[in-house]
């Protein structure tokens, strides 16, 4: 039994595998009378528990992450969390009282906290005071075991940490913005963090394997513009502070067995020597070449560390809440807000980036991020002036950093919203060529191809993004959902739309309504419409205008309108 499950058994009386299997059975059981909202809430609480973050789950985080409330949420005036948690608790109790013997394992939510408890027949739940998730255990990097093996969740292995901290960055956007607005002096301009790869000492064949793994990881990390990567610590007397921000040491141990490759990793704060994050990833050896297996495994690790929602970026985003800064700090805020499609976070990021441009007019990352925010907020679609500015910013970013994939992604989006689709596709392909390891690029490019009417190319790129990661990027997921809808697979389209549920995501809500209409699920369509009404402030007057502004092809708009009509909603009548 691995360390993680052993610790979990001590605190929750069952292993993680048992608990997750019980959760899947419960959610699939029609006798469990719970709404989609309650099911999503329960899965969220269990995911947070096994990710080691139960102690940090509050009413505020649930409201933002599960129910899509804005960052201005106040539990004192909005009782949604209290009410829905109470209802979920009652639904669980009713189910287990009636079918508990058959279920075998009880999932409970004791009053007073949001920590789930798991008990089997004859066992009593652990006291709430000690229900601590196993990942909470930390140790100093100089302890005997250099890199602890931590079993990762079966889905989103590398992104659970990133998602939570990115959410914290967005939630702190308003406070962060109010702080930087009051700088009475030239503010601190943060820079990119540095990753130093540390390889354990080995000899013989093991040493060669470690060297190969280290070299390829450095190569993979070099594709991500959000970090600087070094193969060793700077020499004594060399000060790199003027060129980079905080330094992180990433230790890796690469092991090859007869049936699998395994890499264990640990992120350490170079200044405090605190072990911040650790994990283990593995890949089975099938008919593939051993070198290809290694490269695939290390490519995923690089993305999980340095990608838009990676561990390093997330740690930096959390640090911005403690020590706000302009420059790279604003880029982090933009990354988090873009990933979550958070309107208020995007507004905060936009103001922060505008201030950064005042001090850093030639920072390509700042310029590219600002262009992407102007597109994401809809300003570039609604205003020719904003569209021209987004294009100007993106073009300048490309000129300043012609080897940066993010600069070309910004240019792709600005060109697309400006109506020059062929030029947009060229920019997207250039971005993919510069960083073939970033699955977000084919995901974004694929969505643009699909909504433009090139359905086969859009789906192909979405599949490329899907094959390269554990967590499917939102744009790739939306492309596949739209493809399911277009091919009459309405239930599959609805399932994907539910998984993407976000009240602020207009395109997803419209697709959800249309899919529900095709399936005659009136209540589902009404719920999606309610979320759309709540977040529709400042958007175009009709969904037809909204989809057209996003570049949707006329035949695709017509298909969506057909589903909305069956749901009793017309495109032009949406709020």
C-alpha positions as CSV (number, residue, x, y, z in Angstrom):
1,X,0.0,0.0,0.0
2,X,1.4,3.4,-0.9
3,X,2.0,6.2,1.7
4,X,-0.9,8.3,0.6
5,X,-3.5,5.5,0.9
6,X,-1.9,4.4,4.2
7,X,-2.3,7.8,5.6
8,X,-5.8,8.2,4.3
9,X,-6.8,4.9,5.9
10,X,-5.6,6.2,9.2
11,X,-7.7,9.3,9.0
12,X,-10.7,8.3,6.9
13,X,-10.9,4.5,7.5
14,X,-10.8,3.8,3.8
15,X,-8.3,4.1,1.0
16,X,-8.6,6.7,-1.7
17,X,-9.4,4.1,-4.3
18,X,-12.2,2.7,-2.2
19,X,-13.6,6.2,-1.6
20,X,-13.5,7.2,-5.3
21,X,-15.1,4.0,-6.3
22,X,-17.9,4.6,-3.8
23,X,-18.3,8.1,-5.1
24,X,-18.7,6.9,-8.7
25,X,-21.2,4.3,-7.6
26,X,-23.2,6.8,-5.6
27,X,-23.3,9.4,-8.4
28,X,-24.4,6.7,-10.9
29,X,-27.2,5.4,-8.7
30,X,-30.6,6.8,-9.6
31,X,-31.7,6.2,-6.1
32,X,-29.4,9.0,-5.0
33,X,-31.8,12.0,-5.3
34,X,-29.4,14.9,-5.7
35,X,-29.3,17.7,-8.3
36,X,-26.4,18.2,-10.7
37,X,-25.3,21.1,-8.5
38,X,-25.1,18.8,-5.5
39,X,-23.2,16.1,-7.4
40,X,-20.7,18.7,-8.6
41,X,-20.3,20.0,-5.0
42,X,-19.7,16.5,-3.6
43,X,-17.1,15.7,-6.2
44,X,-15.4,19.0,-5.6
45,X,-15.2,18.4,-1.8
46,X,-13.8,14.9,-2.3
47,X,-11.3,16.1,-4.9
48,X,-10.1,18.9,-2.6
49,X,-9.8,16.4,0.3
50,X,-7.6,14.0,-1.7
51,X,-5.6,17.0,-3.1
52,X,-4.8,18.0,0.5
53,X,-6.8,21.2,0.6
54,X,-9.8,20.4,2.7
55,X,-8.6,22.8,5.4
56,X,-8.7,25.6,3.0
57,X,-12.2,25.0,1.6
58,X,-14.5,27.8,2.8
59,X,-18.0,29.0,1.8
60,X,-16.3,31.6,-0.4
61,X,-14.2,29.1,-2.4
62,X,-17.2,26.8,-2.9
63,X,-19.3,29.8,-4.1
64,X,-16.6,30.7,-6.6
65,X,-15.4,27.3,-7.8
66,X,-18.6,25.3,-7.7
67,X,-21.5,27.7,-8.1
68,X,-19.8,30.3,-10.3
69,X,-20.5,33.2,-8.1
70,X,-18.4,36.4,-8.7
71,X,-15.4,37.3,-6.7
72,X,-17.6,39.9,-4.8
73,X,-19.5,37.0,-3.2
74,X,-20.5,37.6,0.5
75,X,-21.8,34.6,2.5
76,X,-23.5,37.0,4.8
77,X,-25.9,38.2,2.1
78,X,-26.0,35.1,-0.2
79,X,-26.8,31.9,1.6
80,X,-26.3,29.6,-1.4
81,X,-23.4,27.6,0.1
82,X,-25.1,27.1,3.4
83,X,-28.3,26.0,1.8
84,X,-26.9,23.7,-0.8
85,X,-24.4,22.0,1.6
86,X,-27.3,21.4,3.9
87,X,-29.4,19.9,1.1
88,X,-26.5,17.7,0.0
89,X,-25.9,16.5,3.6
90,X,-29.6,15.6,3.8
91,X,-29.5,13.8,0.5
92,X,-26.6,11.7,1.6
93,X,-28.2,10.9,4.9
94,X,-31.5,9.8,3.2
95,X,-29.7,7.6,0.7
96,X,-27.5,5.9,3.3
97,X,-30.4,5.4,5.7
98,X,-32.4,3.7,3.0
99,X,-29.7,1.9,1.0
100,X,-26.7,2.0,3.2
101,X,-26.3,-1.7,3.6
102,X,-26.2,-2.2,-0.1
103,X,-23.8,0.7,-0.7
104,X,-21.3,-0.7,1.8
105,X,-19.5,2.6,2.2
106,X,-21.0,5.8,3.6
107,X,-19.9,9.2,2.5
108,X,-20.9,11.8,5.1
109,X,-20.6,15.6,5.5
110,X,-20.4,16.3,9.3
111,X,-21.8,19.7,10.3
112,X,-19.3,22.4,11.0
113,X,-16.9,21.9,8.2
114,X,-16.6,20.8,4.5
115,X,-14.5,17.7,5.1
116,X,-16.0,14.5,3.8
117,X,-15.8,11.4,5.9
118,X,-15.9,7.8,4.6
119,X,-16.9,4.8,6.8
120,X,-17.7,1.2,6.1
121,X,-20.0,-1.0,8.0
122,X,-18.7,-1.5,11.5
123,X,-16.3,1.4,11.4
124,X,-16.9,4.8,12.9
125,X,-15.9,8.0,11.2
126,X,-12.7,9.8,12.2
127,X,-13.2,12.8,14.4
128,X,-13.5,16.0,12.3
129,X,-10.5,17.5,14.1
130,X,-8.1,14.9,12.6
131,X,-9.6,14.4,9.1
132,X,-6.4,15.7,7.5
133,X,-5.7,14.9,3.9
134,X,-2.4,13.0,3.4
135,X,-0.9,15.6,1.1
136,X,-0.8,18.1,3.9
137,X,2.3,16.4,5.3
138,X,5.5,18.4,4.5
139,X,9.1,17.7,5.1
140,X,12.4,19.4,4.6
141,X,14.4,18.6,1.4
142,X,17.4,17.4,3.4
143,X,15.6,14.4,4.9
144,X,16.9,11.0,3.9
145,X,14.3,10.3,1.2
146,X,15.1,12.9,-1.5
147,X,11.8,12.8,-3.4
148,X,8.6,11.3,-1.8
149,X,6.4,9.2,-4.1
150,X,3.0,10.7,-4.0
151,X,0.1,9.0,-5.8
152,X,-1.7,11.5,-8.0
153,X,-5.4,11.6,-8.6
154,X,-6.6,9.7,-11.6
155,X,-7.7,12.8,-13.5
156,X,-6.1,16.2,-13.7
157,X,-3.0,14.9,-12.0
158,X,-0.9,18.0,-12.4
159,X,-3.6,20.6,-12.4
160,X,-5.5,20.2,-9.1
161,X,-3.0,22.4,-7.3
162,X,-2.8,24.8,-10.2
163,X,-6.6,25.2,-10.4
164,X,-7.0,26.0,-6.7
165,X,-4.2,28.6,-6.5
166,X,-5.3,30.1,-9.8
167,X,-8.7,30.5,-8.2
168,X,-7.1,32.2,-5.2
169,X,-5.4,34.6,-7.6
170,X,-8.6,35.6,-9.2
171,X,-10.4,35.9,-5.8
172,X,-7.7,38.3,-4.7
173,X,-7.9,40.3,-7.9
174,X,-10.0,43.2,-6.4
175,X,-7.8,43.6,-3.3
176,X,-4.7,43.3,-5.4
177,X,-5.9,45.9,-7.8
178,X,-6.9,48.4,-5.1
179,X,-3.4,48.1,-3.6
180,X,-1.5,48.8,-6.8
181,X,-3.8,51.7,-7.6
182,X,-2.5,53.4,-4.5
183,X,1.2,53.1,-5.1
184,X,2.7,56.5,-4.1
185,X,6.0,55.5,-5.7
186,X,7.1,53.6,-8.8
187,X,5.8,50.1,-8.0
188,X,7.8,46.9,-7.8
189,X,7.9,45.2,-11.2
190,X,8.0,41.5,-10.8
191,X,9.9,39.2,-13.3
192,X,9.6,35.6,-14.4
193,X,10.6,32.9,-11.9
194,X,13.7,30.7,-12.5
195,X,13.6,26.9,-12.4
196,X,16.8,25.1,-11.6
197,X,16.8,21.4,-12.4
198,X,18.5,19.3,-9.7
199,X,19.3,15.6,-10.5
200,X,20.3,13.2,-7.7
201,X,23.8,11.8,-7.7
202,X,23.9,8.3,-9.4
203,X,26.4,6.1,-11.0
204,X,26.6,3.7,-14.0
205,X,23.5,3.2,-16.1
206,X,21.3,5.0,-13.6
207,X,23.5,8.1,-14.0
208,X,23.1,8.1,-17.8
209,X,19.3,7.7,-17.5
210,X,19.1,10.6,-15.0
211,X,21.2,12.8,-17.3
212,X,19.0,12.0,-20.3
213,X,15.9,12.7,-18.3
214,X,17.3,16.0,-17.0
215,X,18.4,17.2,-20.4
216,X,15.1,16.5,-22.0
217,X,13.1,18.2,-19.1
218,X,15.3,21.3,-19.6
219,X,14.6,21.2,-23.3
220,X,10.8,20.8,-22.7
221,X,10.7,23.6,-20.1
222,X,12.6,26.0,-22.5
223,X,9.5,26.0,-24.7
224,X,7.4,27.7,-22.0
225,X,7.9,31.5,-22.0
226,X,6.6,31.9,-18.4
227,X,9.8,30.7,-16.7
228,X,13.5,30.8,-17.1
229,X,15.2,27.4,-16.9
230,X,18.7,26.6,-15.7
231,X,20.5,23.2,-15.7
232,X,22.5,24.1,-12.5
233,X,22.7,26.8,-9.8
234,X,24.2,30.1,-10.8
235,X,28.0,30.3,-10.1
236,X,29.1,32.0,-6.9
237,X,29.1,35.7,-7.2
238,X,26.7,35.7,-10.2
239,X,23.6,37.7,-9.4
240,X,20.6,36.8,-11.6
241,X,18.1,38.8,-9.7
242,X,18.0,41.6,-12.3
243,X,17.0,39.0,-15.0
244,X,14.6,36.9,-13.2
245,X,12.3,36.6,-10.2
246,X,12.0,33.9,-7.5
247,X,14.1,30.8,-7.9
248,X,12.7,27.3,-7.5
249,X,14.7,24.1,-7.4
250,X,13.0,21.1,-9.1
251,X,14.5,17.7,-8.1
252,X,13.7,14.7,-10.3
253,X,14.4,11.0,-10.0
254,X,13.8,9.0,-13.1
255,X,13.4,5.2,-12.9
256,X,13.0,2.7,-15.6
257,X,11.5,-0.7,-14.9
258,X,10.6,-3.6,-17.2
259,X,7.0,-2.5,-17.5
260,X,7.0,1.2,-16.8
261,X,8.8,4.5,-16.6
262,X,8.4,6.6,-13.4
263,X,9.5,10.1,-12.6
264,X,9.3,11.5,-9.1
265,X,9.6,15.3,-8.7
266,X,9.7,17.9,-5.9
267,X,9.6,21.7,-6.0
268,X,11.6,23.5,-3.4
269,X,11.8,27.2,-2.5
270,X,15.5,28.0,-3.1
271,X,15.5,30.8,-0.5
272,X,13.7,29.1,2.4
273,X,14.4,25.4,1.5
274,X,10.8,24.6,2.0
275,X,9.4,21.7,0.1
276,X,6.4,23.1,-1.7
277,X,5.0,20.5,-4.0
278,X,5.9,16.9,-4.9
279,X,4.4,14.1,-7.0
280,X,5.0,11.0,-9.1
281,X,4.0,10.3,-12.7
282,X,4.4,7.1,-14.6
283,X,3.8,5.7,-18.1
284,X,3.4,2.1,-19.1
285,X,5.8,0.6,-21.6
286,X,3.8,-0.9,-24.5
287,X,4.9,-1.2,-28.1
288,X,6.2,2.3,-28.1
289,X,9.9,3.1,-28.2
290,X,11.4,3.6,-24.7
291,X,12.8,7.0,-25.7
292,X,9.3,8.1,-26.9
293,X,7.7,7.0,-23.6
294,X,10.3,9.1,-21.7
295,X,9.8,12.2,-23.8
296,X,6.0,12.0,-23.4
297,X,6.2,11.6,-19.7
298,X,8.7,14.5,-19.3
299,X,6.7,16.7,-21.7
300,X,3.7,16.3,-19.5
301,X,5.8,17.1,-16.4
302,X,7.1,20.3,-18.1
303,X,3.6,21.5,-18.8
304,X,2.4,20.7,-15.3
305,X,5.3,22.8,-13.9
306,X,5.5,25.7,-16.3
307,X,2.3,25.8,-18.3
308,X,-0.4,28.5,-17.9
309,X,-2.0,26.6,-15.0
310,X,1.2,24.8,-13.9
311,X,2.6,24.4,-10.4
312,X,5.3,27.2,-10.7
313,X,2.9,29.7,-12.2
314,X,0.3,28.9,-9.5
315,X,2.8,29.3,-6.7
316,X,3.8,32.6,-8.2
317,X,0.2,33.7,-8.5
318,X,-0.4,32.9,-4.8
319,X,2.7,35.0,-3.9
320,X,1.2,37.9,-5.7
321,X,-1.6,38.0,-3.1
322,X,1.0,38.5,-0.4
323,X,3.3,40.9,-2.2
324,X,1.5,42.5,-5.1
325,X,3.5,43.8,-8.0
326,X,3.1,44.9,-11.6
327,X,4.6,43.3,-14.7
328,X,4.7,39.6,-14.4
329,X,2.3,39.6,-11.5
330,X,-0.4,41.1,-13.8
331,X,0.4,38.5,-16.4
332,X,-0.3,35.8,-13.8
333,X,-3.6,37.5,-12.9
334,X,-4.5,37.4,-16.6
335,X,-3.6,33.7,-16.9
336,X,-5.8,32.8,-14.0
337,X,-8.7,34.9,-15.2
338,X,-8.5,33.7,-18.8
339,X,-8.5,30.1,-17.6
340,X,-11.5,30.6,-15.4
341,X,-13.3,33.0,-17.8
342,X,-13.9,35.3,-14.8
343,X,-15.3,38.7,-15.9
344,X,-14.3,40.5,-12.7
345,X,-10.9,38.9,-12.7
346,X,-10.4,39.9,-16.3
347,X,-11.3,43.5,-15.5
348,X,-8.8,43.6,-12.7
349,X,-6.1,42.1,-14.9
350,X,-6.9,44.6,-17.6
351,X,-6.3,47.6,-15.3
352,X,-3.2,45.9,-13.8
353,X,-1.7,45.3,-17.2
354,X,-2.5,48.9,-18.4
355,X,-0.5,50.2,-15.4
356,X,2.3,47.8,-16.2
357,X,2.5,49.1,-19.8
358,X,3.1,52.5,-18.3
359,X,6.3,51.2,-16.7
360,X,7.1,48.3,-19.1
361,X,6.2,49.5,-22.6
362,X,8.4,46.8,-24.2
363,X,7.5,43.8,-22.1
364,X,6.2,41.2,-24.7
365,X,4.4,39.1,-22.0
366,X,2.6,42.1,-20.7
367,X,1.6,43.3,-24.2
368,X,0.4,39.9,-25.3
369,X,-1.6,39.3,-22.1
370,X,-3.3,42.7,-22.5
371,X,-4.2,41.9,-26.1
372,X,-5.7,38.5,-25.0
373,X,-7.7,40.1,-22.2
374,X,-9.2,42.7,-24.6
375,X,-10.3,39.8,-26.8
376,X,-11.6,37.7,-23.9
377,X,-13.7,40.5,-22.4
378,X,-15.5,41.1,-25.7
379,X,-14.2,44.7,-26.0
380,X,-12.3,43.9,-29.2
381,X,-15.4,42.3,-30.7
382,X,-17.7,45.3,-29.8
383,X,-15.4,48.1,-30.6
384,X,-13.2,48.6,-33.7
385,X,-11.0,50.8,-31.7
386,X,-10.4,48.1,-29.1
387,X,-9.9,45.6,-31.9
388,X,-7.2,47.8,-33.5
389,X,-5.5,48.2,-30.1
390,X,-5.5,44.5,-29.4
391,X,-3.9,44.0,-32.9
392,X,-1.3,46.7,-32.2
393,X,-0.4,45.2,-28.8
394,X,-0.1,41.7,-30.2
395,X,2.0,42.8,-33.2
396,X,4.3,44.6,-30.9
397,X,4.7,41.6,-28.7
398,X,5.6,39.5,-31.7
399,X,8.1,42.1,-32.8
400,X,9.7,42.2,-29.3
401,X,9.7,38.4,-28.8
402,X,9.5,36.6,-32.1
403,X,10.3,33.3,-30.4
404,X,7.5,33.5,-27.9
405,X,4.5,31.3,-28.6
406,X,2.3,33.4,-26.4
407,X,3.0,36.5,-28.5
408,X,1.7,34.6,-31.6
409,X,-1.3,33.2,-29.6
410,X,-2.3,36.8,-28.8
411,X,-1.8,37.8,-32.4
412,X,-3.9,34.8,-33.5
413,X,-6.8,35.9,-31.3
414,X,-6.5,39.6,-32.2
415,X,-6.5,38.8,-36.0
416,X,-9.4,36.4,-35.7
417,X,-11.6,38.9,-33.8
418,X,-10.5,41.5,-36.4
419,X,-11.9,39.4,-39.2
420,X,-8.6,38.3,-40.8
421,X,-9.1,34.6,-40.2
422,X,-6.5,33.2,-42.6
423,X,-3.8,35.4,-41.0
424,X,-5.1,34.3,-37.6
425,X,-4.6,30.7,-38.5
426,X,-1.1,31.4,-39.7
427,X,-0.2,33.0,-36.4
428,X,-1.7,30.0,-34.6
429,X,0.3,27.5,-36.6
430,X,3.5,29.6,-35.9
431,X,2.7,29.5,-32.1
432,X,2.3,25.7,-32.3
433,X,5.6,25.4,-34.2
434,X,7.4,27.4,-31.6
435,X,6.0,25.4,-28.7
436,X,4.7,22.0,-29.8
437,X,4.6,20.9,-26.2
438,X,1.9,23.3,-25.1
439,X,-1.5,21.6,-25.5
440,X,-3.3,24.9,-25.0
441,X,-2.2,26.1,-28.4
442,X,-3.8,23.4,-30.6
443,X,-6.9,23.6,-28.3
444,X,-7.3,27.4,-29.0
445,X,-6.5,27.1,-32.6
446,X,-8.8,24.2,-33.1
447,X,-11.8,26.1,-31.7
448,X,-11.2,28.9,-34.1
449,X,-11.0,26.5,-37.0
450,X,-14.2,24.8,-35.9
451,X,-16.4,27.8,-35.3
452,X,-15.2,29.2,-38.7
453,X,-16.6,26.1,-40.4
454,X,-13.5,24.0,-40.9
455,X,-14.9,21.3,-38.7
456,X,-12.5,18.5,-39.6
457,X,-9.4,20.6,-38.8
458,X,-10.9,21.9,-35.7
459,X,-11.7,18.4,-34.4
460,X,-8.2,17.2,-35.4
461,X,-6.5,19.9,-33.4
462,X,-8.8,19.2,-30.4
463,X,-7.8,15.6,-30.5
464,X,-4.1,16.6,-30.6
465,X,-4.7,18.6,-27.4
466,X,-6.6,15.8,-25.8
467,X,-3.9,13.2,-26.5
468,X,-1.2,15.3,-25.0
469,X,-2.6,16.1,-21.5
470,X,-4.4,14.6,-18.5
471,X,-6.7,17.6,-18.3
472,X,-8.5,18.7,-21.5
473,X,-8.2,22.4,-22.2
474,X,-11.6,24.3,-22.2
475,X,-11.3,25.2,-25.9
476,X,-10.7,21.6,-27.0
477,X,-13.5,20.4,-24.8
478,X,-15.9,23.0,-26.3
479,X,-14.8,22.0,-29.8
480,X,-15.6,18.4,-29.2
481,X,-18.9,19.3,-27.5
482,X,-19.9,21.4,-30.6
483,X,-18.9,18.6,-32.9
484,X,-21.1,16.1,-30.9
485,X,-24.0,18.6,-31.2
486,X,-23.4,19.1,-34.9
487,X,-23.4,15.3,-35.5
488,X,-26.7,14.8,-33.5
489,X,-25.0,13.4,-30.4
490,X,-26.9,15.7,-28.2
491,X,-26.5,13.8,-25.0
492,X,-22.8,13.6,-25.4
493,X,-22.7,17.4,-26.2
494,X,-24.8,18.1,-23.1
495,X,-22.5,16.0,-20.9
496,X,-19.4,17.9,-22.1
497,X,-21.2,21.2,-21.6
498,X,-22.1,20.2,-18.1
499,X,-18.5,19.4,-17.4
500,X,-17.5,22.9,-18.6
501,X,-20.3,24.5,-16.6
502,X,-19.5,28.1,-15.7
503,X,-22.2,30.8,-15.5
504,X,-19.8,33.3,-17.1
505,X,-19.1,31.1,-20.1
506,X,-21.7,32.3,-22.6
507,X,-20.8,30.0,-25.4
508,X,-21.0,26.9,-23.2
509,X,-24.3,28.0,-21.7
510,X,-25.8,28.5,-25.1
511,X,-24.7,25.1,-26.2
512,X,-26.0,23.6,-23.1
513,X,-29.5,25.1,-23.7
514,X,-29.5,24.0,-27.3
515,X,-28.5,20.4,-26.4
516,X,-31.1,20.3,-23.7
517,X,-33.7,21.6,-26.2
518,X,-32.9,18.8,-28.6
519,X,-33.4,16.3,-25.8
520,X,-36.6,18.0,-24.5
521,X,-34.9,18.7,-21.1
522,X,-36.8,21.9,-20.4
523,X,-35.5,22.2,-16.8
524,X,-31.9,21.9,-17.9
525,X,-32.4,24.6,-20.5
526,X,-34.0,26.9,-18.0
527,X,-31.2,26.5,-15.5
528,X,-28.6,27.3,-18.2
529,X,-30.7,30.3,-19.3
530,X,-30.9,31.5,-15.7
531,X,-27.1,31.5,-15.5
532,X,-26.8,33.3,-18.8
533,X,-29.3,36.0,-17.6
534,X,-27.2,36.5,-14.5
535,X,-23.9,37.1,-16.3
536,X,-25.2,38.8,-19.5
537,X,-24.4,42.4,-18.4
538,X,-22.5,44.3,-21.0
539,X,-22.8,41.6,-23.7
540,X,-24.5,42.0,-27.1
541,X,-28.3,42.1,-27.1
542,X,-28.8,38.7,-28.6
543,X,-27.0,35.4,-28.6
544,X,-27.0,35.4,-32.4
545,X,-24.9,38.6,-32.2
546,X,-22.7,37.0,-29.5
547,X,-22.0,33.9,-31.6
548,X,-21.4,35.9,-34.8
549,X,-19.0,38.2,-32.9
550,X,-17.1,35.0,-31.8
551,X,-16.7,34.1,-35.5
552,X,-19.3,31.2,-35.6
553,X,-20.2,30.1,-39.1
554,X,-23.8,30.8,-40.2
555,X,-24.7,27.1,-40.5
556,X,-23.4,26.4,-37.0
557,X,-25.5,29.3,-35.6
558,X,-28.6,27.9,-37.4
559,X,-28.1,24.5,-35.8
560,X,-27.8,26.0,-32.4
561,X,-30.9,28.1,-33.0
562,X,-32.8,24.9,-33.9
563,X,-32.0,23.5,-30.4
564,X,-32.9,26.7,-28.7
565,X,-36.2,26.8,-30.5
566,X,-37.1,23.4,-29.2
567,X,-36.2,24.6,-25.7
568,X,-38.6,27.5,-26.1
569,X,-35.8,30.0,-26.5
570,X,-34.9,32.1,-29.6
571,X,-31.5,33.4,-30.3
572,X,-32.7,37.0,-30.7
573,X,-34.7,36.8,-27.5
574,X,-31.9,36.0,-25.1
575,X,-31.1,38.7,-22.5
